Each structure stands twice: as C-alpha cells, then as structure tokens.
C-alpha cells in the first residue's frame, strides 16, 4: 500500500480523524464502527480518494490498519500520525502530572501500547502508569497483574480517564476501585481535558 501519494494519504487520514472525533469513536460499539467503515468507503473524501489507488476490498483494511489502528495513540500525541488529529487528549506527561502531581514526569522512551502505559518518575520514585477509558478497565487490570507477576517494571498504577462532559457515575467509580483492589492494584480516576488543534496538512 506504499503506492499512496503522501499528500493524499495525509489528507484522507485528517478527514478520517476529523469524522472519528465528531462521532466519539472511542464510545462507539463494534457494530456502529462497522457501519461507519461502510460509510467511509462511499465517502468521496475518503473511499473516493483511496479508490484511485486501492481496490475497494483493500480500502477497509487500510482504514483499519493505518489510521484507526493509530487513532488512540495519535489523540494522545504519540506516534507518526499525531499531527493529523483535530481533537487532542492530554499527553502521557500531562496525565502523569494531573494524577500524581507536578513533580512527576513520564519517561517518553518507555511508552508502550495495548494498553497505553509508561514509566513515570519523581526523583528516585518510579511507577508504571497504565491508562485508558473506562471500557478498557479489563485490559488495564490484566496489564497491571502481568506487570506485578513479571516484576520487570515499577509498581503499577491504573488511571481511568474520561473526557470532559462524560462524568462517571459514583457507583461505577467505586466498582473500578473494588476491582482494582481485588488484584491489589491502585486505581485513580481523572477527567481528560480535550482541545481542538489544527492538523498539519503537509
């Protein structure tokens, strides 16, 4: 799929990310996402442009494997597509400071995904911050348990982040804390400020 011209590739990804932000992609169900992939295939600015270089059956694969595979990371300012989003979430360092305090910093070279995680430090103190939305709690807990078992990372802390305007029910927060407690994992909640940015078109 390297035959896509770079300017077209970037323009299509910008449009995909713009629509994904408007749709609240992370809050959509699997069937809703499937339905929207179909719409993107028929969208002149997306499928229409890609069809000049890719067969229709390859376009859906490209959309899933290139822009949407990177979408969560890009919104957090991570990865090669980060400059193409129109809605930005706090960076790992910003989340770290928001949750732990200004004297803590994220170690950028330690950032990993599935789920998003990185080492955070304050002087001689280190933790492994694992973060994501409420619906990814199971993945966060599992990653935390594995980090404890493998003992190759500092003690984990799980951060459940919800975008502004999507307040969690107190009962749901309590359930998260209890589930984390069963696994002996610290869980913290935070609200993620979102802001609009201008994608870099070239």
N, C-alpha and C positions, 0 to 999 in steps of 0.2 A: 504494500500500500504506500510505498515511498513515492509513487508517481504523482501524488497530490502536490500541486504547487503550494509553496509555503504561505503565500498571501491568501489563497483560497482556504487552505487548512485553518489558518488563524481566524479568518472571518467567520467560517462556519462554527468553530468552537466558541467564539464570542457570542454568536447568536444562540447556540445551544445553551450556554451558561446563562445568558440573559433570560431565556424562557424557563430554564430549570429554577432560577431564583424566584421568578414570578409564581411558579407552580408550587413552591415549597417542596422541592423534590425529595428531601430527606423525610418529609412527613407523609409521602405517598405510599400506598400499598403496592405490592408486586403487580397485581392486575392493572392498577392505574398507570404504573410506569410502562407496562407492556402496551397499553392503549396509546400512550403518548409517543412511544417509539414509532408506532404506526403512523401517527400524525406527522412526525418529523420526516418520515420517508416521503410524504406528499407535500411537505412544506417547500416552496420554491427556494427559500433562502438556505435550506439545509439539504434535504434529499435532492432537490432540483439542481443545486450546485454540485453535489457529490456525484450525481448520476452522469456528469460529463466525464468522469474518470473511473467510476466504480460501477459494477453491476448492482442492481437493486438488492440482491440477496447478500451482497458484501457490505452494503451501507449500514444495515442494522448492526452487523458485527463490529464495524468500525466505530459507530457511535457508542456502543457499549464498552469496547476495548480501549478506546483512546480518550475521548473527553470525559465520559461518565465514570470510567474507572478511576480517573484522577480528580473527580469533582470535589469530594470531601477534603482532600489534601489541598487542592487549589484554593478553596474558600478559606483555608487556614493559613494561606501564604506559603505553602510548601509545594515544591516541585516545579517542573518546567512550564506548567500551564497556569501558574498562579497569577500571572499578569493579564490573563484573559477573562477573569471573573468580573462581574459588575456588583456583586454583593460580597463583602469580606467579613469574615469572622475574626476574632482575636487570634493572634499568633500563639504558638506554644509558650513563648516567653511571657506574653501578656496574660495568658490564662494562669500560668505559674505564679506570677506576681499578684494577680487578683485573688487567687485561692490561698497562697502561702504567705504573701507579704512582699514588700518591695526589696527586701534583702535576698530574695531567692531569684535564681536565673535558670533558664532552660539551656541545656547543652545541645546546641543545634546539630552537632555531628552525631548525636545519639538518637535522633528522631527515627522512629520506625512506624509501620502501619499495620493495619488489620489485627487489632485496633491501633489507633494512633497512640504512641507512647514515647517518652523520652526521659532521660535522667535530668533531675533538677538539683541545683546545689545552692548552699548558703554557707560560706566558709568551709568548714570541714564536714558539714552535714550534707547527706545525699539522700534522695528518694527517687523512686521510679514513678513518674506521673503517667497514668493511663486514663485517657479521656474520650468522651463521646456523648451522643444524645441518649435520652432515657431508654429508647428502644434497643440500644446496644448493650444494656446492662449485663446480659448473659455473657457476651463476648468479653466485656471488661473484667467481670469476675473470673472468668476462665483464664484470661491472660494474667490476672493477679495471682491466682493459685499457681499457675505454671512458673511465674517469676519466683514465688516463695520456694517451690519444690526444687527448681533448678539452681537456686541460690547463686546466680551469676550477676544479679542486679541488686541495687539497694532495695530496702523495704518499700513495697508499692503503696500508692495512694490512688484511689479511683475518683475521678472527677466527672460528675454528671452535669453536662452543660445544656441549658435550654436558651434559645434565642429570646430576645426581648419580646414581650407580648404573648409568650407561651408559658405562663406560670404553671408550675406543677402543683397538683393537689397535695395538701399536707399529708394525707394518708399514703399517697404514692411515695413521697419522700421518706416517710417512716419505713415503708416496706423496703426501699432501697437500703436504708441503714441496717435493717434487720437481716436482709440477705447478705450484705457485706459482713455483718457480724458473725453469721454462721461460718463464713470462710475465714474469719479473723482478719478481715481487710477493712481499712479505713475508707469511708465513703464521704465525699463532700459534694455539695451542690453549688452551682454558680449560674448566674444569668450572663449570657454572652451578648455583648453589645454588637450590633451589626451596623455596617455603614456602606454606603454606595461609593464605588470607585470607578474611575474611567479606565476601561480595558485598553491595553496597548495594542493598537491595530497593526503596527508594523515593527 
